């Protein structure tokens, strides 16, 4: 495959109708965006609206968390000597995190394992609600979200709301701590690690990382800013269990762990920075489905049994801003202003828009 294109596939009329219906629903759910679908490794659908277009590089927000996880899987394969306990490795020591941030503000942090950070069960204070063995609980106060949770000092010193392993809370600081660990042990930023070990093998075009105006380091809690077909290529690689063009880019067992319930999270169906459907979270959708969402309406979906990868592209105005991503606008594209004044349609305000988009799309594949 070339760097900028996936192989093109043919779509028959009934399937095209389902894809168009999913796209029209996606237009109701975010101000800017698009829908791209790869089936059996071939690009079968691609449409955009608003500021989105084939060369756009919006900040994909929390989808970046999945890149932190996948980079960690690669690092574990590269450095088994550094992680003799694998995902069980306790990482709140000066071997894994910057010495200048110590001492710990809570002695319990010494028990935090890498897998718990990636499954958001380390006890790091995050969003409400938290979940303990399937029961929702309220964190008071909640932790910091967005870029505020990706400042090194903030992430390191964020308080615990429960003992490590005692509950799930969606905490942006948790994967950022993993990116801090990766930076500390490799000597390079997460973005550079992704550039070398993921974007390189996938032959991505230009990409960057969001929140440039706020952070001095790559945010492990989100922000990957890549072209749409490159995001779809990443999802397609995950469908293929980490393989691309005959090369095992990501350890197969790590991808399989990401795609299903994790022993590090007995509380909620969130694995190593991916939601999984093996417990029937979305009961009418394939049980091997896994996905990752990002603020602004972004989502990547992987359905291996259907050989299907989907990128639901979204975005607010600021997510397309060069000040955010550090990337200049693609030449030749001029936004026509057609989405000014956009508001979510009434029918999507209470819907799970990520699930509903996929339901409409899958009518052409099931």
C-alpha positions in Angstrom: 0.0 0.0 0.0 1.1 3.5 -0.7 1.7 6.0 2.1 -1.4 8.1 1.5 -4.0 5.6 0.2 -5.6 2.3 1.2 -6.5 -0.1 -1.6 -10.0 0.9 -2.9 -12.8 -1.6 -2.7 -16.2 -1.8 -4.4 -19.5 -1.3 -2.5 -22.8 -2.7 -3.7 -25.9 -0.5 -3.4 -27.5 -1.8 -0.2 -24.3 -1.5 1.7 -23.7 2.0 0.3 -27.1 3.0 1.5 -26.3 1.8 5.0 -23.0 3.7 4.9 -24.7 6.9 3.7 -27.2 6.6 6.5 -24.4 6.3 9.1 -22.7 9.3 7.6 -25.8 11.4 7.7 -26.3 10.5 11.3 -22.6 11.4 12.0 -23.3 14.8 10.5 -25.8 15.3 13.3 -23.4 14.5 16.1 -20.4 16.9 15.6 -19.8 20.2 14.0 -17.0 18.9 11.7 -16.1 15.4 10.7 -16.4 12.5 8.4 -16.7 8.7 8.1 -14.1 6.3 6.7 -14.5 2.5 6.5 -12.1 -0.2 5.6 -13.4 -3.7 4.9 -10.9 -6.6 4.5 -8.1 -4.1 4.3 -9.8 -2.0 1.5 -11.1 1.5 1.8 -14.8 1.2 0.9 -16.2 4.5 2.1 -14.9 8.1 2.7 -17.0 11.3 3.1 -16.4 14.5 5.0 -18.2 17.7 6.2 -17.3 21.0 7.7 -13.6 21.6 8.3 -12.8 17.9 7.8 -11.1 16.7 4.5 -8.6 14.1 3.5 -5.6 16.1 4.5 -7.0 17.5 7.8 -5.1 16.8 11.0 -7.5 17.5 13.9 -6.7 16.9 17.5 -8.4 13.5 18.2 -8.5 14.1 21.9 -8.7 10.9 24.0 -8.2 8.6 21.0 -4.5 9.5 21.8 -4.8 7.4 24.9 -5.0 4.3 22.7 -1.6 5.3 21.1 -0.1 5.6 24.6 -1.2 2.0 25.3 -0.1 0.6 22.0 3.3 2.3 22.4 3.6 0.7 25.8 2.9 -2.7 24.3 5.8 -2.2 21.8 8.1 -1.0 24.6 7.3 -4.1 26.7 8.4 -6.3 23.7 11.5 -4.2 23.2 12.7 -4.0 26.8 11.7 -7.2 28.7 14.7 -6.6 30.9 13.2 -3.3 32.1 9.8 -4.8 32.7 10.4 -8.3 34.1 6.9 -8.4 35.5 5.3 -7.1 32.3 2.0 -5.3 33.0 2.3 -6.3 36.7 5.4 -4.0 37.0 5.1 -1.5 39.8 6.2 1.8 38.3 6.0 4.5 41.0 9.8 4.4 41.5 12.6 6.6 40.4 13.6 3.8 37.9 10.4 4.5 35.9 9.5 8.1 36.7 11.5 11.4 37.0 13.3 11.6 40.3 12.5 15.3 40.7 8.8 14.5 41.2 9.4 12.4 44.3 8.6 11.9 47.2 5.2 10.4 46.8 2.2 12.2 48.2 0.6 8.8 49.0 2.5 5.7 50.0 -0.1 3.5 48.3 1.2 4.6 44.9 4.1 2.3 45.3 1.7 -0.6 44.8 0.4 0.8 41.4 1.0 -1.6 38.5 1.5 -0.6 34.9 -1.6 -2.6 33.8 -3.7 -0.7 36.4 -2.6 2.7 35.0 -3.6 1.5 31.5 -6.9 0.1 32.6 -7.6 3.2 34.8 -7.9 1.2 38.0 -4.8 2.5 39.7 -6.9 4.6 42.0 -5.9 7.9 40.3 -8.7 10.4 40.8 -10.6 10.9 37.5 -14.1 11.7 36.1 -17.5 10.8 37.7 -18.9 8.3 38.0 -16.4 5.8 39.3 -17.3 2.2 39.2 -16.6 -0.5 41.8 -17.5 -4.1 40.7 -20.2 -2.7 38.3 -21.7 -0.3 40.9 -21.4 3.5 40.2 -19.9 5.6 42.9 -19.3 9.4 43.1 -15.8 10.8 43.4 -15.7 14.0 45.6 -13.9 15.9 44.2 -13.3 14.4 40.8 -9.8 14.6 39.2 -8.6 17.0 36.4 -9.5 16.2 32.9 -8.3 17.4 29.5 -4.9 19.0 29.1 -5.0 20.0 32.8 -4.6 16.3 33.7 -1.5 16.0 31.4 0.8 18.4 33.2 3.5 16.2 34.6 3.4 17.6 38.2 -0.4 17.5 38.2 -0.5 13.9 37.0 2.2 12.7 39.4 0.6 14.3 42.4 -3.0 13.6 41.6 -4.6 12.0 44.7 -6.0 8.5 45.0 -9.7 8.0 45.5 -9.3 4.3 46.3 -6.6 1.7 46.8 -4.8 0.6 43.6 -7.0 -1.9 41.9 -10.1 -0.9 44.0 -12.2 0.8 41.4 -12.3 2.3 37.9 -12.4 6.0 37.1 -11.7 7.6 33.7 -8.6 9.5 34.7 -6.7 11.4 32.0 -3.7 11.6 34.3 -3.4 7.8 34.4 -2.2 7.2 30.8 -0.2 10.4 31.0 1.8 8.9 33.8 2.4 6.0 31.4 3.7 8.4 28.8 6.0 10.0 31.4 7.3 6.6 32.2 8.0 5.9 28.5 9.7 9.2 28.1 11.8 8.6 31.2 13.1 5.1 30.3 13.6 5.8 26.5 14.8 9.4 26.6 12.3 10.4 23.9 8.8 11.9 23.8 5.8 9.7 23.2 5.2 11.5 19.9 8.7 10.5 18.7 8.2 7.0 19.8 4.9 6.8 17.9 6.6 8.4 14.9 9.3 5.7 14.8 7.4 2.6 15.8 3.8 3.2 14.6 3.6 6.0 12.1 6.8 4.8 10.3 5.7 1.2 9.7 2.2 2.4 8.6 3.8 5.0 6.3 1.8 7.9 7.7 1.8 11.3 6.2 2.2 14.5 8.4 0.9 14.3 11.9 1.4 16.0 15.2 0.1 16.1 18.8 -2.5 18.5 20.3 -2.5 20.8 23.2 0.7 22.5 22.0 -0.3 25.8 23.5 -0.6 24.2 27.0 1.9 21.4 27.4 5.7 21.1 27.1 5.6 17.3 26.7 3.5 15.0 24.6 0.2 14.4 26.4 -0.2 10.7 27.0 -3.9 11.3 27.9 -4.8 12.4 24.3 -4.1 14.7 21.4 -2.9 12.6 18.4 -3.5 14.8 15.3 -3.3 12.7 12.1 -4.8 12.5 8.7 -8.1 10.5 8.4 -6.8 7.7 6.2 -3.8 7.3 8.6 -6.2 7.0 11.6 -8.1 4.4 9.6 -4.8 2.6 8.8 -4.1 2.4 12.6 -7.5 0.9 13.2 -7.1 -1.6 10.4 -3.8 -2.7 11.9 -5.6 -3.4 15.1 -8.2 -5.5 13.3 -5.3 -7.5 11.9 -4.0 -8.2 15.4 -1.2 -5.7 15.1 0.1 -6.9 11.8 0.7 -4.6 8.8 2.1 -5.6 5.4 3.4 -8.9 6.8 5.1 -7.2 9.7 4.0 -7.7 13.4 4.2 -4.0 14.4 2.4 -4.6 17.8 2.7 -7.8 19.8 -0.4 -9.9 18.9 -1.1 -10.8 22.5 -1.1 -7.2 23.5 -3.7 -6.3 20.9 -5.8 -9.2 22.0 -5.6 -8.0 25.6 -6.7 -4.5 24.5 -9.7 -5.9 22.6 -11.4 -7.7 25.6 -12.0 -7.6 29.3 -8.8 -7.1 31.3 -7.8 -8.8 34.6 -6.6 -5.3 35.6 -10.2 -4.0 35.5 -12.8 -6.2 37.1 -15.0 -3.2 37.6 -16.0 -1.9 34.1 -15.5 -3.1 30.5 -12.5 -0.8 29.8 -9.3 -2.6 29.0 -5.8 -1.2 28.1 -7.3 2.2 26.9 -10.0 0.6 24.8 -13.7 -0.1 25.4 -14.5 -3.8 24.7 -17.8 -5.5 23.9 -17.0 -9.1 25.0 -19.4 -8.7 28.0 -22.2 -7.2 25.8 -21.8 -3.6 26.8 -23.6 -2.9 23.4 -25.6 -6.1 23.3 -26.7 -5.8 19.7 -23.3 -5.3 18.3 -20.5 -7.9 17.7 -18.9 -9.3 20.8 -15.4 -8.9 19.5 -15.9 -5.2 18.8 -13.6 -2.8 20.6 -13.3 1.0 20.2 -11.8 4.3 21.5 -13.6 7.6 21.6 -12.3 11.1 21.7 -14.0 14.4 22.8 -15.5 16.2 19.9 -17.1 13.2 18.3 -14.1 11.2 17.2 -14.0 7.4 17.4 -12.1 4.4 16.0 -13.9 1.1 15.8 -12.4 -2.4 15.3 -14.6 -5.5 14.5 -12.2 -8.3 13.6 -14.9 -10.9 13.0 -16.3 -8.6 10.2 -12.8 -7.6 9.1 -14.0 -4.0 9.5 -12.2 -0.9 10.7 -14.1 2.5 11.0 -13.0 6.0 11.8 -15.7 8.4 12.8 -14.0 11.7 12.4 -15.4 14.6 14.5 -14.1 17.9 15.9 -14.8 21.3 17.3 -13.4 24.4 15.7 -10.5 24.5 18.2 -9.5 20.9 17.4 -8.6 22.0 13.8 -6.6 25.0 15.0 -2.9 25.1 14.2 -2.2 26.6 17.7 -3.6 23.4 19.1 -1.9 20.8 16.8 1.3 22.6 15.8 0.5 21.8 12.2 -0.2 24.3 9.5 -3.5 23.9 7.6 -3.2 21.7 4.5 -2.8 23.8 1.3 -5.6 23.9 -1.1 -8.5 23.5 1.3 -10.8 26.4 2.2 -13.6 25.9 4.7 -16.8 27.2 3.3 -18.5 28.1 6.6 -21.3 25.7 6.0 -21.3 24.4 9.6 -21.5 27.8 11.4 -24.4 27.9 13.8 -24.4 24.1 14.0 -26.1 22.5 17.0 -26.6 18.8 17.8 -30.0 17.6 16.6 -32.6 16.8 19.2 -32.5 13.1 18.3 -28.8 12.8 19.3 -28.8 14.7 22.5 -29.8 11.7 24.6 -28.4 9.0 22.3 -25.2 7.1 22.5 -24.0 8.6 19.2 -21.0 6.3 19.0 -23.1 3.1 19.2 -25.8 4.5 17.0 -23.4 5.5 14.2 -22.0 2.0 14.1 -25.4 0.3 14.3 -26.5 2.2 11.1 -23.3 1.4 9.4 -23.4 -2.4 10.3 -26.8 -2.8 8.6 -24.7 -3.1 5.4 -22.4 -5.8 6.8 -24.5 -8.0 9.0 
